[in-house]
């Protein structure tokens, strides 16, 4: 039983985000495992349906340098990633070392990572040799896609209802 949607359910939102910014040339980066591979396969279909060209689609197990090299070689600036925090730290550290970061690059990654996930000084991963400052430079500006929590403010939403009223209506409908 799931109480949150699978990562695959965010793919239409990712495509809409790309369309909103008129980003039609992208690359995808996916860590090889069943969860991320399933999401990635669906993402490619969603991108095609939205008229977005995926110029580089990399799946990998451990060689993150090769992934970043492929993105650089093809001059990919918009990257959609499907991976966990550990892999993300390795990718972003490698991206920093290969000068693949800054205002000319946009990463769109999962939003369920823990707060401060990119910090390395309290983790023991020999594959991440960047400092926290270097990691911050590398991750700065990424976009994460996640479930939007219900606000606890007493301000009317776009629907004209207060979040509490919406919550009560939702609960009455689901029993």
N, C-alpha and C positions, 0 to 999 in steps of 0.2 A: 504494500500500500504506500503510495507516494502522496506527500502533502505539498510538494513543490514540483514544478514541471521539469522534464528532462532538458538537458542543454539543447537538444534538437529543436525544442519548441521556441527557442530564441532566434533561430535562423531567419524566419520572415522579418523579425525586427532588425536583424543585422542587415538584411537586403534593403529594407526601407531606409535605414540610416545611410547606407551607401548611396542610394538613389537621392536622398535629401541633399547630400553634399555633391551630387553629380560625380561620384567616384565610380567609374565604370571599368577601371583597370586595376585589378587586385591580385594578391597572392594569398594562399592559405598555408598554414603551418600546423601540423597535427602530430601529436605524440602517438606512437603506435600502441594502442590498447583498445579493447572492444568498446568501451564507453566513448572515447574520443573518435574512433574510426567511424562508428555509426553516425555520430553527429556530423562528421566531416563529409561523409557520402551524401547525406541529406542536404548539407550546405551547398555542395556543388550543384545539385538539382535546383535548389531555390535560387541560386545566383543565375543560372542559365535562364530560368523562367522570368527573372527580373531584368534580363538583358545586360548582365554584368559579366565581363570577361575575366576569367581566372587565368592569368598568364603563367603563374607558377603555383603548383600544388605539391607541397613537400610533406611526406610522412617520414618520421624518423624514430629511431629507438634511442640512440645516444650521441650521434655525431652532429652536434648543434653548429659547429663551425661550417660544415658543408651546407647546412640549411641557410645560414646567413650569407654565405658565399653565393648561393644560387639566387637569392633575393637581390643581392648587389649586382650580380652579373646581368640580370634581366631588368634592372632599374625599377624594381617594385617598391612603391612608396606607401601603399595601403596594404596592411597585413592583418588577416583574420586568423587568430590563434585558437586552438583547442588543445589544452594541456593543463596540467596541475601546477601548483605553486613551485614545487621542486624544479620541474622542467622550465618553468617561467624564469626563475632566478638564473638558471644556466644559460637560457637563451638571451636574456637581457644583458648579462655580464659579457657574453660573447659578442653581442651586438655593440656594446660599448667599446670593447677592445678592437673591433673591426670598423669603428667609426660609422655604425649604422644606427644612428639615433639623432634626435633633434627635431627642429620644426619642419623638416622636409619628409618626415616619416610619421605614419599614424598606425599604431597597433590597436586592434579591437580584440579584447580577450575576455575570458569568463569573469564574472563579477563576484563569484562566491569565495574568492581568496580571503584569508584572514587579513585584518587591518595590519598594515606595515609588512606585508608578505615579502616585499622586495629587500628588506633589511637583512644583511648577511652576518653582521657581527655577533649575533647570538645563535647562529646555526653552525653545524659542523659538516660542511659539504666541501670536500677538497676540490671539486670541479668549479666552485665559484670563488674566484680569486680577486674579485672587485671589492672595493670599499663601499660603505653605505653611500658616500657622496657620489661615487661613480655610478652606483646602481640608481640613485635618485635621478641623475642626469639622463640615464638610459630610459627609465620608465616614465619620466615626466611627460605628461600629456596623453598617456594611454586612455582609451575609452573602454570601460567595462560594461558588460551586458548582464543584467540580473533582474530578479523580481523586484518590483517597486513596493516597498512596505506601505501599509496604510498609515497615513499621517495621524499624529496624536494631537494636532493643533485644532482648535475650534474655529476653523476658517472654512467657508463653503468651497467645495471643489468645483470643477468645470460643470458638473451635473447640477450644481446648485444645492447639493446636499452636504451636510457636515459629515466628516468621516465617521463619527459615532452613529449617525443615522444610517449611513451606508452599511456599517458593520451589523447593526441590528436587523436591517432588511435582509442582508446576506444570511445571517444566522437563522432568521425565520424561514427562509426559503429552503435551506439545507436540512432543517429539522433539528 
